[in-house]
């Protein structure tokens, strides 16, 4: 459906990266584009509002998850967990590269892949393979903290969400329906 696909990155320490990408996915699906949202580091057992909304069926968006055990506070210190996640991400990115080349979807949202790259869980070469092999009409949106200069150079649009003030700073926990 798209005449020209671009590469977008939503990064930074502020809230709203995934939310912005999901808004774009909703807009694209509303215009008849086929959309895949792939959530890295957000396994299917997490109770996440966007997945619940998509399951209601109002829009045709496919959400996939990488179901590898991962604890955001401890797994980065566990060499075995890191190696398992690296291998899983490499395999998923190979599959996404194939789907993007064949234009199985018009829009791909790679949620948290930027964070995965910044922490060494994903390799820049694997991400570049997705970008290089994609059909010219495929849009790629990548989210997550810590976008590197090399990744930013690969993008057509980069938005940085900056944290100015957040309820977490006052000890308020994440709220169902707002933060997740």
TIKOL-956431 format. One record per residue (C-alpha): residue in one letter; x, y, z. Coordinates in steps of 0.2 Angstrom, whole numbers, padded with zeros to 4 digits, always signed. Layout:
<recs>
aXYZ/...
</recs>
This chain:
<recs>
x+0000+0000+0000/x+0014+0012+0003/x+0023+0020-0012/x+0039+0022-0002/x+0045+0015+0015/x+0055+0024+0027/x+0065+0019+0043/x+0060+0027+0059/x+0067+0027+0076/x+0059+0032+0093/x+0072+0033+0106/x+0076+0042+0122/x+0073+0041+0141/x+0056+0047+0141/x+0039+0039+0140/x+0030+0036+0124/x+0041+0027+0112/x+0031+0011+0110/x+0015+0022+0111/x+0020+0032+0097/x+0024+0017+0086/x+0008+0009+0091/x-0001+0025+0085/x+0007+0024+0069/x+0003+0006+0067/x-0015+0010+0071/x-0015+0024+0058/x-0007+0012+0045/x-0019-0002+0048/x-0034+0010+0047/x-0028+0015+0029/x-0027-0004+0024/x-0009-0007+0027/x-0003-0024+0034/x+0005-0021+0050/x+0017-0033+0061/x+0022-0027+0078/x+0036-0038+0085/x+0039-0035+0104/x+0056-0039+0110/x+0059-0042+0129/x+0040-0041+0131/x+0035-0060+0132/x+0017-0065+0128/x+0014-0069+0147/x+0015-0050+0151/x-0002-0042+0153/x+0000-0028+0140/x-0014-0017+0135/x-0010-0015+0117/x-0011-0033+0114/x-0027-0034+0123/x-0034-0020+0112/x-0028-0029+0096/x-0036-0045+0101/x-0053-0036+0101/x-0052-0036+0083/x-0056-0018+0078/x-0040-0017+0068/x-0030-0030+0058/x-0013-0029+0067/x-0002-0044+0070/x+0007-0044+0086/x+0021-0056+0089/x+0032-0058+0104/x+0049-0066+0108/x+0045-0079+0121/x+0062-0081+0129/x+0063-0080+0148/x+0070-0063+0152/x+0071-0052+0168/x+0075-0034+0165/x+0084-0032+0182/x+0094-0048+0182/x+0096-0056+0165/x+0110-0044+0158/x+0122-0051+0171/x+0118-0069+0167/x+0129-0075+0152/x+0118-0090+0148/x+0102-0079+0147/x+0111-0066+0137/x+0118-0079+0124/x+0100-0087+0123/x+0092-0070+0120/x+0106-0065+0107/x+0103-0081+0097/x+0084-0079+0098/x+0085-0061+0092/x+0096-0066+0078/x+0084-0079+0072/x+0069-0067+0073/x+0078-0054+0064/x+0082-0066+0050/x+0064-0071+0049/x+0059-0052+0049/x+0072-0048+0035/x+0064-0062+0024/x+0046-0056+0028/x+0051-0038+0024/x+0060-0043+0008/x+0044-0052+0002/x+0033-0038+0009/x+0022-0049+0019/x+0018-0033+0029/x+0019-0015+0024/x+0024-0009+0041/x+0035-0018+0054/x+0036-0011+0071/x+0052-0018+0080/x+0047-0014+0098/x+0063-0012+0110/x+0075-0018+0096/x+0085-0001+0099/x+0087-0006+0118/x+0092-0023+0113/x+0105-0016+0102/x+0111-0004+0115/x+0113-0019+0127/x+0122-0030+0115/x+0107-0042+0113/x+0105-0038+0095/x+0119-0035+0082/x+0119-0020+0071/x+0123-0031+0056/x+0107-0041+0059/x+0096-0025+0060/x+0105-0018+0044/x+0101-0034+0035/x+0082-0031+0039/x+0084-0013+0032/x+0094-0018+0017/x+0084-0033+0012/x+0066-0025+0014/x+0056-0021-0001/x+0057-0002-0005/x+0039+0001+0000/x+0041-0007+0018/x+0041+0005+0033/x+0052+0000+0048/x+0049+0008+0065/x+0061+0004+0079/x+0059+0008+0097/x+0069+0008+0113/x+0082+0018+0123/x+0099+0021+0118/x+0100+0023+0099/x+0118+0022+0093/x+0125+0035+0081/x+0127+0020+0068/x+0109+0015+0070/x+0103+0033+0069/x+0113+0035+0052/x+0102+0021+0045/x+0086+0030+0049/x+0076+0043+0039/x+0067+0049+0055/x+0073+0049+0073/x+0062+0056+0087/x+0070+0057+0105/x+0058+0056+0119/x+0065+0066+0134/x+0060+0063+0152/x+0056+0080+0160/x+0045+0074+0174/x+0037+0056+0177/x+0026+0049+0191/x+0039+0035+0194/x+0050+0049+0201/x+0037+0051+0215/x+0036+0032+0218/x+0019+0029+0208/x+0019+0012+0201/x+0014+0008+0182/x-0004+0009+0180/x-0014-0003+0170/x-0021+0005+0154/x-0009+0019+0154/x+0009+0012+0156/x+0005-0005+0151/
</recs>
